[in-house]
């Protein structure tokens, strides 16, 4: 027996139900597009609100915040620097930014480091990489353009930039000569790699970044401290292998995994709209550990 929706419609030549099905599919497609756009707008608004909070914090900061050019070879690396309000000379932290370049977020984090008593300097590793050979992160364009530019940075250029900035900050009158390196995501991987390139740094704090190649680990002179999210599968699943490789190389590596936290928890944990409480908890615990590590240098 034929079902009702398979009987022909003599006026249109279509079967009953076909036109209705087409309309339904069209509606569902449009609805899905609407939901995607809604979620994107909500995420964009949340991101903008988080940026506004960082800018407000920076505007109200009582600490000395500045931009300084660091020159080496034929390059000028523009850096954001934050000074602590302390009497004694302070340890410096060379901060390697995320794949988003010299963002408001990483400038805010530098100010927090200064609040904790450390000189924080963040080089814009995209300096001179904007169209026309001038400008950096801000001039390159939107986030997609910035991430593409960061991914294309030559490793030798990054190393040379970091060496110049580390030397610059270590010689500041306010610095005690000690420099630690810390980085996030892309910057975390660069931090681990940079530890194989510069024997003078006192500590490397890797936040959810890939480990250096095993055949380079023996060149590391400082302790490496890892900060990882329990739900950051791509990165955190590589930690046991990195532990074995660092042990085989005879180097100190102390990773900590924060259960329930995702990738980028240092950023997400301060976003008031983030719905994962483990990110906030991980950020708080990581800050406590980070400051304890720096205090011992």
FIMAR-587638 format. One line per 2 residues: number of its first residue (from 1); their letters; for each residue z, x, y of N, C-alpha, C. Coordinates in steps of 0.1 Angstrom, whole numbers, plus 2048, in hexadecimal, padded with zeros to 3 digits. Each point is the difference from the previous one (the first is absolute). Layout:
BEGIN
NUM) a) Z X Y Z X Y Z X Y; ...
END
This chain:
BEGIN
1) xx) 800 808 7F4 800 7F8 80C 800 809 80C; 7F8 7FC 80A 7FF 808 80C 80B 7FC 809
3) xx) 806 80A 807 80A 7FE 80A 7FA 7FB 80C; 808 7F9 808 7FB 7F9 80C 7F9 80A 80A
5) xx) 806 80C 802 7FB 809 80A 7F3 807 7FB; 7FB 7FD 7F4 7F3 805 7FB 7F5 7F6 801
7) xx) 803 7F4 804 7F6 7F6 801 7F8 802 80D; 7F3 7FE 800 7F7 803 80B 803 7F7 80C
9) xx) 7FF 805 80C 800 7F8 80C 7F2 7FE 804; 7FA 7F4 7FE 7F2 7FC 802 7FC 802 80E
11) xx) 809 7FF 80A 7FC 801 80E 7FE 80F 804; 808 809 7FA 7FF 80E 805 7F9 809 7F5
13) xx) 800 7FC 7F4 7FA 808 7F5 80B 80A 7FB; 80C 800 806 80B 809 7FB 809 7F9 7F7
15) xx) 808 807 7F9 809 7FA 7F7 80D 7FD 808; 807 7F5 7FC 80C 7FD 807 80A 80B 7FE
17) xx) 807 803 80B 80A 80B 800 7FB 80D 805; 7F3 802 800 7FB 80D 803 802 803 80F
19) xx) 7FC 7F7 809 802 802 80E 80E 801 804; 809 7F8 7F9 80E 801 803 805 80E 7FC
21) xx) 7FC 805 7F5 804 80D 7FB 7FC 80B 80A; 7F4 7FF 805 7FB 80A 80A 809 7FF 80C
23) xx) 803 7F4 805 808 7FF 80C 80E 806 7FD; 805 7FE 7F4 80D 805 7FD 800 80F 800
25) xx) 7F6 806 7FA 7FF 80F 7FF 7FF 805 80E; 7F8 7FA 808 7FE 804 80E 80D 800 808
27) xx) 808 7F5 7FE 80D 7FE 806 809 80B 7FC; 801 803 7F3 809 80A 7FA 7FD 80E 806
29) xx) 7F2 802 801 7FC 80D 805 805 802 80F; 7FE 7F5 808 804 801 80E 80F 801 801
31) xx) 807 7F9 7F7 80E 800 800 806 80E 7FD; 7F9 807 7F6 804 80D 7FD 7FE 80A 80B
33) xx) 7F4 7FE 807 7FD 808 80C 80B 7FE 80B; 804 7F3 801 80A 7FD 80B 80D 807 7FC
35) xx) 804 7FF 7F3 80D 806 7FC 7FF 80F 803; 7F5 807 7FC 7FF 80E 802 801 804 80F
37) xx) 7F9 7F8 808 801 803 80E 80E 7FD 806; 807 7F6 7FB 80D 7FD 804 80A 80C 7FC
39) xx) 7FF 804 7F4 808 80B 7FC 7FD 80D 808; 7F3 803 802 7FD 80B 808 805 800 80E
41) xx) 7FF 7F4 806 805 7FE 80E 810 802 800; 806 7FA 7F6 80F 802 7FF 804 80E 7FF
43) xx) 7F8 808 7F7 803 80E 7FE 7FE 808 80D; 7F5 7FC 807 7FC 807 80D 80B 7FD 80A
45) xx) 805 7F4 801 80A 7FC 80A 80D 808 7FD; 803 800 7F3 80C 807 7FB 7FF 80F 804
47) xx) 7F5 806 7FE 7FE 80E 803 801 802 80F; 7FA 7F8 808 801 801 80E 80E 7FE 806
49) xx) 807 7F7 7F9 80E 7FE 805 809 80C 7FC; 7FD 806 7F5 807 80C 7FC 7FD 80C 809
51) xx) 7F3 801 804 7FC 80A 80A 808 7FE 80D; 800 7F3 805 807 7FD 80C 80F 804 800
53) xx) 806 7FE 7F4 80E 804 7FF 802 80F 801; 7F6 808 7FA 801 80E 801 7FE 805 80E
55) xx) 7F6 7FA 807 7FD 804 80E 80C 7FD 809; 807 7F5 7FE 80C 7FC 807 80B 80A 7FE
57) xx) 801 805 7F3 80B 80A 7FD 7FD 80D 807; 7F3 804 800 7FC 80C 806 802 800 80F
59) xx) 7FC 7F4 806 802 7FE 80F 80F 802 804; 809 7FB 7F7 80E 800 803 807 80D 7FC
61) xx) 7F9 809 7F9 806 80C 7FB 806 808 80B; 80C 805 7FF 806 809 80A 7FC 80E 7FE
63) xx) 7F9 803 7F4 7FD 80E 7FD 7F3 804 807; 7FE 80D 801 7F4 806 806 7F4 7FF 7F6
65) xx) 7F6 7F8 804 7F4 7FE 7F7 7F4 806 808; 7F7 807 7FA 7F6 806 807 7F4 802 7F7
67) xx) 7F4 804 806 7F4 804 7F9 7FE 80F 804; 7FD 808 7F6 7FD 80E 802 7F4 804 7F9
69) xx) 7F7 809 806 7F5 805 7F9 803 80D 7FA; 7FC 802 7F3 802 80C 7F9 7F3 806 7FD
71) xx) 7FD 80C 805 7F3 806 7FF 800 80B 7F5; 7F5 800 7F8 7FE 80B 7F7 7F1 801 7FD
73) xx) 7FC 80D 7FE 7F1 802 7FE 7F8 7F8 80B; 7F7 7F7 7FB 7F8 7F9 80A 805 7F1 800
75) xx) 80C 7FD 7FC 805 7F2 800 80C 7FF 809; 801 7F3 805 80C 7FC 807 806 7F4 7F8
77) xx) 80C 801 7FB 806 7F5 7F9 80A 7F9 809; 7FE 7F4 803 809 7F8 808 80C 7FB 7F8
79) xx) 80C 802 804 80C 7FD 7F9 809 7F7 808; 807 7F7 7F9 80B 7F8 806 80D 807 7FC
81) xx) 809 802 809 80C 807 7FE 80C 7F8 805; 80B 800 7F8 80C 7F9 804 80C 80A 7FF
83) xx) 807 801 80B 80C 809 801 80D 7F9 7FE; 809 806 7F8 80D 7FA 7FF 809 802 80C
85) xx) 80A 7F8 802 80A 803 80A 80C 807 7FA; 7FF 80D 7FF 80A 809 7FA 802 80C 808
87) xx) 80B 807 7FF 803 80C 808 7FA 80C 7F8; 801 800 7F3 7FC 80B 7F8 7F1 800 7FD
89) xx) 7FB 80C 7FC 7F2 800 7FC 7FE 7F8 7F3; 7F5 7F9 7FF 7FF 7F7 7F5 7F5 804 7F6
91) xx) 801 7FB 7F4 7F5 802 7F6 7F5 7F7 804; 7F4 805 7FD 7F4 7F8 803 7FA 7F9 7F3
93) xx) 7FB 7F5 802 7F9 7F9 7F5 7F1 7FE 804; 7F8 806 7F8 7F1 7FE 802 7FC 7F4 7F8
95) xx) 7FC 7F5 807 7FD 7F3 7F9 7F1 7FF 7FE; 7FC 7FE 7F4 7F2 7FE 7FD 7FD 7F1 7FF
97) xx) 7F8 7FB 808 7FE 7F1 801 7F9 7FB 7F4; 801 7F2 7FF 7F9 7F9 7F5 7F1 801 802
99) xx) 7F8 7F9 7F8 7F2 7FF 801 7FC 7F9 80D; 809 7FA 807 7FD 7F8 80C 801 809 80D
101) xx) 801 80D 7FE 800 809 80B 80D 800 809; 7FF 804 80C 80B 800 809 803 7F2 805
103) xx) 807 7F8 7F8 802 7F2 803 80D 7FE 808; 802 7F4 805 80D 7FD 807 80B 801 7F6
105) xx) 7FE 7FC 7F3 80B 801 7F6 805 80E 7FF; 7F7 80A 7FE 804 80D 7FE 807 806 80C
107) xx) 7FB 7FC 80C 807 804 80C 80E 7FB 801; 802 7F3 7FB 80D 7FA 800 809 807 7F6
109) xx) 7FB 804 7F5 807 808 7F6 805 80D 805; 7F7 807 808 804 80D 806 80B 7FE 80A
111) xx) 800 7F5 807 80C 7FD 809 80D 7FE 7F8; 7FF 7FA 7F4 80B 7FE 7F8 806 80D 7FB
113) xx) 7F7 809 7FD 804 80E 7FB 807 807 80C; 7FB 7FE 80C 806 806 80B 80E 7FA 803
115) xx) 801 7F3 7FD 80D 7F9 802 80A 806 7F6; 7FB 805 7F4 809 805 7F6 803 80F 803
117) xx) 7FA 806 80A 804 80D 804 7F5 80B 7FD; 7F4 7FC 7FE 7F5 80A 7FC 7F4 7FF 80A
119) xx) 7FA 80B 802 7F3 800 807 7F6 7FB 7F7; 7F9 7F6 804 7F5 7FB 7F7 7F3 801 807
121) xx) 7F6 806 7F9 7F3 802 806 7F5 7FB 7F6; 7F7 7F8 806 7F6 7F9 7F7 7F2 804 806
123) xx) 7F9 809 7F9 7F3 803 804 7F6 7F5 7FD; 7F7 7FE 809 7F5 7F6 7FE 7F5 809 7F9
125) xx) 7FF 7FF 7F3 7F7 808 7F8 7F1 7FC 802; 7FE 7F5 808 7F3 7FB 803 7FC 805 80E
127) xx) 808 809 806 7FD 805 80D 7F2 806 800; 7F8 7FD 80A 7F3 805 802 7F6 7FA 7F6
129) xx) 804 7F6 7F8 7F7 7FA 7F6 7F9 7F3 804; 803 7FC 80C 7FA 7F3 805 7F1 803 804
131) xx) 7F8 7F6 801 7F2 802 804 7FF 809 80C; 7F7 809 800 7FF 809 80C 809 80C 7FF
133) xx) 808 801 7F6 809 80B 7FF 80C 800 808; 803 7F5 806 80C 7FF 809 809 7F4 7FB
135) xx) 80D 801 803 809 7F6 7FC 804 800 7F1; 809 7F7 7FC 805 800 7F2 801 7F2 7FB
137) xx) 80C 7FD 7FA 802 7F4 7F9 7FC 7F4 80A; 806 800 80C 7FE 7F5 809 7F1 7FD 803
139) xx) 7F9 80B 801 7F2 7FF 805 7F6 7FD 7F4; 804 802 7F4 7F7 7FF 7F5 7FD 7F1 7FD
141) xx) 809 7F7 803 7FD 7F2 7FE 80A 7F8 7F8; 7FB 7F7 7F8 809 7F7 7F9 806 807 7F4
143) xx) 809 7F9 7F9 807 807 7F4 7F7 805 7F6; 7F5 7F8 7FD 7F7 804 7F5 7F9 80D 804
145) xx) 7FC 801 80D 7FA 80D 804 809 80C 800; 80D 7FD 803 80A 80B 7FF 802 804 7F2
147) xx) 802 7F7 7F7 802 804 7F2 7F4 808 7FA; 7F4 7FC 804 7F4 807 7FB 801 80E 805
149) xx) 803 802 80D 801 80D 806 80A 809 7FA; 80C 7FA 7FD 80B 808 7FA 7FC 804 7F2
151) xx) 7F9 7F8 7F8 7FC 803 7F3 7F6 80C 800; 7F9 801 80B 7F5 80A 801 805 80D 805
153) xx) 80D 802 804 805 80C 806 7FF 80C 7F6; 7FB 80B 804 7FF 80B 7F7 80F 806 7FD
155) xx) 803 803 7F4 80D 805 7FD 804 80D 808; 7F6 809 801 803 80D 807 803 7FD 80F
157) xx) 7F9 7F6 806 803 7FD 80E 80E 7FA 801; 804 7F7 7F7 80D 7FA 800 80B 80B 7FF
159) xx) 7FE 809 7F7 809 80B 7FE 801 809 80D; 7F5 803 806 800 808 80C 807 7F9 80C
161) xx) 7FE 7F3 801 806 7F8 80A 810 800 7FE; 804 7FE 7F3 80E 7FF 7FD 807 80D 803
163) xx) 7F9 80B 7FC 806 80D 802 802 803 80F; 7F6 7FC 808 801 802 80F 80C 7F8 806
165) xx) 801 7F3 7FB 80B 7F8 805 80D 805 7FB; 801 804 7F4 80D 805 7FB 805 80C 807
167) xx) 7F6 809 803 804 80C 808 804 7FC 80E; 7F8 7F7 806 803 7FC 80E 80F 7FA 801
169) xx) 803 7F7 7F7 80D 7F9 801 80B 809 7FD; 7FE 80A 7F7 80B 809 7FC 804 809 80B
171) xx) 7F7 803 80A 802 809 80B 805 7F9 80C; 802 7F3 800 805 7F9 80C 80E 804 802
173) xx) 804 801 80D 80E 804 803 80A 7F7 7FA; 7FD 7F3 7FE 809 7F6 7FB 801 801 7F1
175) xx) 7F7 808 7F9 800 800 7F2 808 80C 7FA; 806 7FE 7F5 808 80B 7FA 7F7 809 7F6
177) xx) 7F3 7FD 800 7F7 808 7F8 7FD 7FA 7F3; 807 7F6 7FC 7FE 7FA 7F3 7F7 7F4 801
179) xx) 7F6 7FF 7F7 7F7 7F5 800 7FF 7FA 7F2; 802 7F3 7FF 7FE 7F8 7F4 7F3 7F8 802
181) xx) 7FA 7FC 7F5 7F4 7F8 800 802 7F3 7F9; 7FC 7F5 806 801 7F3 7F9 7F3 7F8 803
183) xx) 7FC 7F8 7F6 7F4 7F8 802 800 7F4 7F7; 7F7 7F7 804 800 7F2 7FA 7F2 7FC 7FB
185) xx) 800 7FC 7F3 7F3 7FB 7FA 7F6 80C 800; 7F5 7FF 807 7F7 80B 801 808 80D 805
187) xx) 808 7FD 80A 808 80B 805 80A 806 7F6; 805 7F7 7F7 809 805 7F5 7F9 80A 7F7
189) xx) 7F3 7FC 7FC 7F8 809 7F8 7FD 80D 807; 7FE 7FF 80D 7FD 80C 808 80D 809 801
191) xx) 80B 7F9 801 80D 808 800 802 808 7F4; 7FE 7FA 7F4 801 807 7F3 7F6 80C 800
193) xx) 7F4 7FD 804 7F5 80A 800 804 80C 80A; 805 7FC 80C 803 80A 80A 80B 809 7FC
195) xx) 809 7FB 7F8 80B 808 7FA 7FB 80C 7F8; 7F4 7FF 7FB 7F9 80B 7F9 7F9 809 809
197) xx) 7FF 7FD 80D 7F9 808 809 808 808 80A; 80D 7FB 802 808 806 80B 80E 804 7FA
199) xx) 802 80C 7FE 80D 805 7FA 80C 7FF 80A; 7FD 7FD 80D 80B 801 809 808 7F2 802
201) xx) 7FA 7F6 7FB 806 7F3 802 80D 7FF 7F7; 80A 7F9 805 80D 7FF 7F9 801 7F5 7F6
203) xx) 7F9 7F5 801 800 7F5 7F7 7F4 7F8 802; 7FC 7F9 7F5 7F5 7F7 800 804 7F2 7FB
205) xx) 7FF 7F6 809 805 7F3 7FC 7F3 7F7 7FE; 7FD 7FC 7F4 7F4 7F9 7FC 803 7F2 7FE
207) xx) 7FB 7F7 809 801 7F2 7FF 7F4 7FA 7FA; 801 7FB 7F4 7F6 7F9 7F8 7F2 806 802
209) xx) 800 80E 7FD 7F3 807 800 7FE 807 7F3; 7F3 803 7FD 7FC 807 7F4 806 80F 800
211) xx) 802 805 7F4 805 80D 7FF 7F5 80B 802; 804 80C 803 7F6 80B 801 7FB 803 7F2
213) xx) 7F4 806 7FF 7FB 804 7F3 809 80A 7F9; 801 7FE 7F3 80A 808 7F8 7FE 80F 802
215) xx) 7F3 804 801 7FD 80F 801 804 805 80E; 804 7F8 809 804 804 80D 810 800 802
217) xx) 807 7F9 7F7 80E 7FE 802 808 80D 800; 7FC 80A 7F9 807 80D 800 801 806 80E
219) xx) 7F7 7FC 809 7FF 806 80E 80A 7F9 809; 807 7F6 7FB 80A 7F9 809 80D 808 801
221) xx) 805 802 80C 80C 807 802 80C 7F8 804; 7FE 7F4 803 80B 7F7 805 803 7F5 7F6
223) xx) 80B 7F9 800 803 7F5 7F8 7F7 7F4 804; 7FB 7F8 7F7 7F8 7F4 802 808 7F4 7FC
225) xx) 802 7F7 80A 807 7F3 7FD 7F7 7F5 800; 800 7F7 7F6 7F7 7F5 7FF 807 7F3 802
227) xx) 7F9 7F7 807 804 7F2 803 7F6 7F7 7FB; 803 7F7 7F6 7F6 7F8 7FA 804 7F2 7FE
229) xx) 7F7 7F6 800 803 7F2 7FE 7FE 7FD 7F1; 80A 7F8 7FB 7FF 7FC 7F2 7F4 7F8 7FD
231) xx) 7FB 7F9 809 7F4 7F7 7FE 7F3 806 805; 801 80D 803 7F4 807 804 7FA 807 7F5
233) xx) 7FA 7F9 7F7 7FB 805 7F3 7F7 80C 800; 7F6 7FF 809 7F6 80B 800 807 80E 803
235) xx) 809 800 809 806 80D 804 80C 803 7F7; 809 7F6 7FE 80D 803 7F9 7FE 803 7F2
237) xx) 7F5 7FB 7F9 7FE 804 7F2 7FC 80E 7FE; 7FD 807 80B 7FC 80E 7FF 80C 809 802
239) xx) 80B 7FB 804 80C 808 803 805 807 7F3; 802 7FA 7F4 804 808 7F5 7F8 80C 7FD
241) xx) 7F3 7FF 801 7F7 80B 7FE 802 80B 80B; 802 7FC 80C 803 80A 80B 80D 807 7FD
243) xx) 80A 7F9 7FB 80D 806 7FD 7FE 80B 7F5; 7F8 7FD 7F6 7FE 80A 7F5 7F9 80C 806
245) xx) 7F6 7FE 808 7F7 80A 806 808 809 809; 809 7FA 809 808 808 809 80B 808 7F8
247) xx) 805 7FA 7F6 80A 807 7F8 7F9 80C 7F9; 7F4 7FE 7FB 7F9 80B 7FA 7FC 80B 80A
249) xx) 7FF 7FC 80C 7FD 80A 80B 80C 807 805; 80C 7FB 7FC 80D 805 804 803 7FD 80E
251) xx) 7FC 7F4 804 802 7FB 80E 809 7F4 800; 808 7FE 80B 809 7F5 802 7F9 7F4 805
253) xx) 802 7F5 7F8 7F9 7F3 803 80A 7F5 7FD; 804 7F9 80A 80A 7F5 7FD 7FA 7F2 805
255) xx) 7FA 7F9 7F7 7FB 7F3 803 80A 7F5 7FE; 800 7F6 809 808 7F4 7FF 7F7 7F4 801
257) xx) 801 7F7 7F6 7F9 7F3 800 808 7F5 804; 7FC 7F8 80A 808 7F5 805 7FB 7F3 7FA
259) xx) 808 7FB 7F7 7FC 7F5 7F8 7FC 7F3 809; 7F5 7FA 7FC 7FC 7F4 807 7F8 802 80C
261) xx) 800 80C 805 7F8 803 80D 7F2 803 7FD; 7F7 7FD 809 7F2 802 7FF 7FB 80C 807
263) xx) 7F4 803 800 7FA 80B 807 801 7FD 80F; 804 80A 808 801 7FF 80E 80D 7F9 804
265) xx) 80B 801 7F8 80C 7F9 803 807 805 80D; 7FD 80C 804 806 805 80D 7FA 7F8 80C
267) xx) 7F4 7FC 7FF 7FA 7F7 80A 804 7F2 7FE; 7FE 7FB 7F4 802 7F2 7FD 80F 7FC 801
269) xx) 809 80A 7FD 80E 7FD 801 806 7FD 80D; 7F8 803 80B 805 7FD 80D 7F8 7F4 807
271) xx) 7F6 7FB 7F8 7F9 7F4 805 808 7F4 7FE; 803 7F8 80B 809 7F4 7FE 7F9 7F5 7F8
273) xx) 7F3 801 7FE 7F9 7F6 7F9 7FD 804 7F1; 804 80C 7FC 7FF 804 7F2 809 7F7 7F8
275) xx) 7FB 7FB 7F5 808 7F7 7F7 806 807 7F4; 7FF 80D 800 806 807 7F4 80D 807 804
277) xx) 80B 7FB 7FD 80D 806 804 802 80E 7FB; 7F9 803 7F4 802 80E 7FB 7F9 80A 809
279) xx) 7F6 7FC 808 7FA 80A 809 80A 804 80B; 807 7F7 805 80A 803 80A 80B 808 7FA
281) xx) 805 7FC 7F4 80B 808 7FA 7FB 80E 7FD; 7F4 802 7FB 7FA 80D 7FD 7FF 808 80D
283) xx) 7FC 7FA 80B 7FF 807 80D 80D 806 804; 80A 7F7 7FF 80E 804 805 805 80B 7F7
285) xx) 7FE 7FF 7F3 805 80B 7F7 7F8 80D 802; 7F3 7FE 802 7F8 80C 802 804 808 80D
287) xx) 803 7F8 80A 804 806 80D 80D 808 7FE; 809 7FA 7F9 80D 807 7FD 7FE 80D 7F9
289) xx) 7F8 7FF 7F6 7FD 80C 7F8 7F8 80B 808; 7F6 7FB 807 7F8 809 808 809 808 80A
291) xx) 809 7F9 808 808 806 809 80A 80A 7FA; 805 7FD 7F4 809 809 7F9 7F9 80C 7FC
293) xx) 7F3 7FF 7FC 7F8 80C 7FC 7FE 809 80C; 7FC 7FA 80C 7FE 808 80C 80D 806 805
295) xx) 80B 7FA 7FE 80C 805 805 804 80D 7F9; 7FC 801 7F3 804 80C 7F8 7F7 80C 803
297) x) 7F5 7FE 808 7F7 80C 802 806 80A 809
END
